[in-house]
């Protein structure tokens, strides 16, 4: 029985953090690492946090990690073939609407 790779481990969080720090001058918050790991594992993510708490990091850092892992897979053998699920030239689409924001406030 083969065990599928999961980004939901401390070792994977450390890997994500190292990759982000290749491109950004700071270390992401733990909750951002957990969110990125969830996205990389194919889960949906909804983050409702205060302004300035790093929500943009979820999408921006996920894009950086996907870029790094798909462009340089030999540098990250611990990930194995899991990145093959991503297209060669991935597109991440991020939409925010005033309607969604106003509806969240009424929950």
Secondary structure, DSSP 8 states (H G I E B T S, - for coil): ------S-SHHHHHHHHHHHHHHSSS---HHHHHHHHHHHTT--------TTSSHHHHHHHHHHHHHHHHH-GGG-GGGGGGGGGS-TT--------HHHHHHHHT-
